[in-house]
Amino acid sequence: MKSPRILICTVAFAALSSALVAQEKFEPVFNGKDLSGWKAPEKNVWYLVQDGILQLRSSEDKKGSVLWTEKEYENFVMELEFKFISGTIDSGVHVKSDDQIQIGISGSLKRDMTASPYIPGKGYPVEAEGVKELLKMDDWNQMRIEVRGTEYAVSLNGKKVMTYKSESGKAKGPIGLQLHGDRDMAIDYRNLKVGEL
């Protein structure tokens, strides 16, 4: 028979686990068919949808762009998959407008900074750990971004690699997918979903 203390702890842990699972009710933010729910540019040459995949492709003039969600978010968890296709990949996920979680090569540092936060005016204040061993260059990668206030945590392929508290992050804003300018690049995204907390 379990002691009362162990029983109470077990019940409390189960309740906490259930609460966390209940909080993460994910909804797709990409339907795999078109750009519904996103603010696509009027003359869109960067964001293509094919076979359930959101393809980001550089334009001939290599002009950069960001694809924004129509909805704004406060506290949330975002899960997505990405795959490097070709070129010098410089993409990422904008968190509530300005702050960004990098995917690919940093233009300023000239090296891969995937899963690290890029903060306007500060650059990369911290670097995600263990990414080189986790990142798949020729296959799909799974990323999880947790946003609680201005605290960010990122997991790559099932392992947490970064936590950071932003001093300049906004309380609320849209999520964006970046296609950096002055690059010749192609990257694919799929299974994008968000759970509000």
C-alpha positions in Angstrom: 0.0 0.0 0.0 1.3 3.4 -0.9 1.9 6.0 1.8 -0.4 9.0 1.9 2.5 11.3 0.9 3.3 9.2 -2.2 -0.4 8.9 -3.1 -0.8 12.7 -2.8 2.2 13.4 -5.0 1.1 10.9 -7.6 -2.4 12.4 -7.8 -0.9 16.0 -7.9 1.5 14.9 -10.7 -1.3 13.3 -12.7 -3.5 16.4 -12.3 -0.6 18.7 -13.4 0.1 16.5 -16.4 -3.6 16.5 -17.4 -3.7 20.3 -17.1 -0.6 20.7 -19.3 -2.1 18.4 -22.0 -5.4 20.2 -21.8 -3.7 23.5 -22.3 -2.1 22.4 -25.5 -5.1 22.0 -27.8 -3.4 22.4 -31.1 -5.1 23.8 -34.2 -3.5 23.8 -37.7 -2.4 27.2 -38.9 -1.7 25.8 -42.4 -4.4 23.7 -44.0 -2.1 22.1 -46.6 -4.3 23.4 -49.5 -3.9 27.2 -49.7 -2.8 30.3 -47.6 -6.1 30.7 -45.7 -5.4 32.3 -42.4 -2.2 34.0 -43.6 -1.6 37.5 -45.0 -0.1 36.6 -48.4 1.5 39.4 -50.5 -0.7 40.7 -53.3 1.8 39.6 -55.9 2.9 36.4 -54.2 5.9 34.7 -55.8 7.5 33.5 -52.6 4.9 31.2 -50.9 3.6 28.2 -52.8 1.4 25.3 -51.7 1.8 21.8 -53.1 0.9 18.4 -51.8 0.4 19.6 -48.2 3.7 21.5 -48.2 4.3 25.2 -47.8 7.2 26.1 -50.1 9.2 29.2 -49.5 11.2 30.2 -52.6 13.4 33.2 -53.4 12.2 35.5 -56.2 14.4 36.5 -59.2 15.1 39.8 -57.6 15.9 38.1 -54.3 13.6 40.4 -52.4 12.8 39.3 -48.9 9.4 38.7 -47.4 7.5 37.5 -44.3 4.3 35.5 -44.4 2.2 36.6 -41.4 -0.7 34.9 -39.7 -3.9 36.9 -39.7 -4.4 36.0 -36.1 -2.4 37.5 -33.2 -1.1 35.4 -30.3 0.0 35.9 -26.7 1.1 32.7 -25.0 1.3 29.7 -27.2 3.1 26.5 -28.3 3.9 26.2 -32.0 5.0 22.9 -33.6 6.1 22.6 -37.2 8.4 20.6 -39.5 10.9 22.1 -41.9 13.2 20.8 -44.6 16.2 22.4 -46.3 15.8 22.2 -50.1 18.5 24.3 -51.7 20.7 27.4 -51.5 21.8 29.4 -48.5 18.9 28.9 -46.2 18.1 31.9 -44.0 14.6 31.6 -42.6 12.9 31.5 -39.3 9.8 32.0 -37.2 8.8 35.5 -36.1 7.4 35.4 -32.6 4.7 38.0 -32.0 6.1 40.2 -34.7 9.7 41.3 -34.1 11.7 38.6 -32.2 12.6 35.6 -34.3 13.7 31.9 -33.9 16.3 31.4 -36.6 16.2 28.5 -39.1 19.3 28.2 -41.2 22.4 30.3 -41.8 22.7 33.7 -40.0 23.6 36.4 -42.5 25.7 38.3 -39.9 27.5 35.3 -38.4 27.8 33.3 -41.6 27.0 30.0 -39.9 24.0 27.9 -38.9 22.0 29.3 -36.0 18.9 27.2 -36.2 16.8 27.3 -33.0 18.6 30.4 -31.7 16.7 33.6 -31.0 17.4 36.6 -33.2 16.5 39.8 -31.3 16.4 43.1 -33.2 19.2 45.4 -32.0 20.9 42.6 -30.1 21.5 39.9 -32.7 21.8 36.5 -31.2 22.0 36.9 -27.4 22.2 33.1 -26.8 23.0 30.1 -29.1 20.9 26.9 -29.1 22.9 23.9 -27.9 23.5 20.6 -29.6 21.9 21.7 -32.9 24.7 20.4 -35.1 24.1 16.8 -33.9 20.3 17.0 -34.1 19.8 18.9 -37.4 18.9 16.8 -40.4 20.2 18.5 -43.6 18.4 16.2 -46.0 15.2 15.3 -44.2 12.4 16.8 -42.2 13.1 18.4 -38.9 10.6 18.9 -36.1 10.6 22.2 -34.1 8.6 23.1 -31.1 8.5 26.8 -29.9 7.0 27.6 -26.5 6.2 31.2 -25.9 5.1 32.3 -22.4 5.1 36.1 -22.2 8.5 37.0 -23.4 10.1 33.7 -22.4 11.0 31.4 -25.3 11.9 27.7 -25.3 12.8 25.7 -28.4 13.1 22.0 -29.0 14.6 20.5 -32.1 13.7 16.9 -33.1 12.5 16.1 -29.6 15.3 17.7 -27.5 15.1 21.1 -25.8 18.0 23.2 -27.2 17.3 26.8 -26.1 15.6 29.0 -23.5 15.7 32.8 -23.5 13.8 35.7 -21.9 13.5 38.7 -24.2 13.6 42.2 -22.8 12.0 43.7 -25.9 9.4 41.1 -26.8 5.8 42.2 -27.5 2.8 41.1 -25.4 0.8 40.1 -28.5 1.4 39.8 -32.2 1.2 37.6 -35.3 3.5 34.6 -36.2 5.6 35.0 -39.3 7.6 32.8 -41.6 10.6 34.6 -43.0 12.2 34.4 -46.4 15.3 36.5 -46.1 16.3 38.9 -48.9 19.5 38.8 -50.9 19.5 35.0 -50.8 18.9 32.3 -53.4 17.1 29.7 -51.2 14.4 27.2 -50.9 12.9 25.7 -47.7 9.7 23.7 -47.1 7.3 23.7 -44.1 4.5 21.4 -43.2 2.3 20.4 -40.2 2.3 23.9 -38.7 0.0 24.0 -35.7 -0.5 26.2 -32.7 -1.8 25.6 -29.2 -2.8 28.6 -27.2 -1.9 28.6 -23.5 
